[in-house]
Amino acid sequence: MGGPDEGRGGGADSGPVNAEQMIAEARKAFFVMFGFLAIVWLVQLANYADDYAFSRDYGLVSGDIGTLPDILSAPFLHWSWAHIESNSGPLFVFGFLAAYRGVVRFLGLSLLVATTSGLVVWFFERGHVETVGASGLIFGYFGYVVVRGIFDRHLIDTLIGVVMAASFAYMLTVAVPGTPGVSWLGHLGGLIGGLTGAWLFRDRRPRPLPPTRSDGGGGSPARRTPNPDPANPRADLHKELGDLGLL
């Protein structure tokens, strides 16, 4: 992925990854998602105490130009305890898998997904419907995790994507028109953002070249000039001696 990333010169995806690097990146991703969920739940407590006034005041309303900035606040808000409980597990799992390859890149992905999810809702949702919730982020992270390995040509991430796609394909049923009680447009917009992010933040760095054969003495790689006259084996020897100034 060529987008912003942490540890550009020696991060988790620059060449072979050892176990310590993997553990370090996974630890950072864990704490990032733990902190993110903690913020979402603290906001929910305050929202609940104020009779969900935050959701009414900072929810996204389609076609209302004044609520466009709420694209960034709506993912932190929910309408009920059941709403936030149903989102918390998938948000942590997919967020962790999206973040363990680089936290800075993950933050850029989150901004992209929140924007695409919110804009699809703002443009296409029926009027005067307040939309809140982290579902758009969940679908964005899901789409990103599923295809990231393909764009990065990374075997482990590709296998993770296959497993996630097979295990959670049923989620796509709430990203199609007509799904009652949910913002399927927010889900669809988040999914579009995640798939786009996998391409935008892909690894653009060239793959390392295979090691060249050396002369065994720690010097530069051995080179052999082709024999200009196959019928005369000595021509090759004379040519090399001449190159060394011995003839």
Secondary structure, DSSP 8 states (H G I E B T S, - for coil): --S--SSTTTSTTSSS--HHHHHHHHHHHHHHHHHHHHHHHHHHHHHHHTTTHHHHHHSEETT-GGGGGGGTTGGG--SSHHHHHHHHHHHHHHHHHHHTT-HHHHHHHHHHHHHHHHHHHHHHS-TT-EE--SHHHHHHHHHHHHHHHHHHT-HHHHHHHHHHHHHHGGGGGGSSTT-TTS-HHHHHHHHHHHHHHHHHTS--S----------SSSSS-------S-TT-THHHHHHHHHHTT--
